[in-house]
Amino acid sequence: MLRTDGRIRGMALQDRLVSVLDELFRKGHVQFRKLRGAGPPYKFWKWATDRSNALCLYYEFPSRNGKTTNRKRVPVDEILAALREIVSEGCLTRKAFRNLCPVAESAGPCGFAVVGGCLELLGIARQSGRQGAFELTDRKRAHRLLEQRDLSSSPVLVDPEWRFLP
């Protein structure tokens, strides 16, 4: 079992989450759909640390004029906070997101779409109703992601048949 020291446990969970998401990105699942409106999806760009030395998922999307590319970040710790919230509450609402994910929230509505998209990509959530929430769809898989030590022994976490965008 992992140590319960928040920092050490958090770092192990962070590494695990990055490993699972990175495997999915390498398989081509790199897009996060917008929750409302048309337009190109948000796309995974890279993993990197930000100025505060936090590991982040960076994503990009074309600007409204189509001439430049916007790049924003979501700290992995905030994706973990959203994962814990959806496991404990059964859903991730925008209100909870604003409190749990201040960096991603500061990016605007795209941050909520990308964090929720990560939960969908992990196979544990789906968008519920209009753009207001993501609901838990697979509690067992979510618990396995939070508790399992060695991802290599769990093919269930990464479903090769899963498709994010239709």
RALINVEN-V439669 format. One record per pair of residues at least 12 apart in sequence whose C-alpha atoms are under 6 Angstrom apart, sorted by sequence separation. I is the first residue (numbers start at 0). J is the second residue. D is the distance in Angstrom with one decimal. If there is no record, write none. Layout:
I & J & D
I & J & D
This chain:
30 & 42 & 4.5
45 & 57 & 5.3
58 & 70 & 5.7
123 & 135 & 5.8
124 & 136 & 4.9
29 & 42 & 5.6
44 & 57 & 5.4
58 & 71 & 5.6
123 & 136 & 5.1
29 & 43 & 5.1
44 & 58 & 4.7
57 & 71 & 5.6
123 & 137 & 4.7
43 & 58 & 4.4
57 & 72 & 4.3
42 & 58 & 5.3
56 & 72 & 5.6
42 & 59 & 5.3
55 & 72 & 6.0
56 & 73 & 5.2
41 & 59 & 5.7
55 & 73 & 5.3
123 & 141 & 5.9
41 & 60 & 5.1
55 & 74 & 4.0
54 & 74 & 5.8
55 & 75 & 5.2
54 & 75 & 5.9
77 & 100 & 5.1
73 & 103 & 5.0
78 & 114 & 6.0
93 & 131 & 6.0
92 & 132 & 4.3
91 & 132 & 5.4
91 & 133 & 5.1
90 & 133 & 5.5
90 & 134 & 4.1
89 & 134 & 6.0
90 & 135 & 5.5
89 & 135 & 5.1
31 & 113 & 5.9
31 & 116 & 5.5
34 & 130 & 5.8
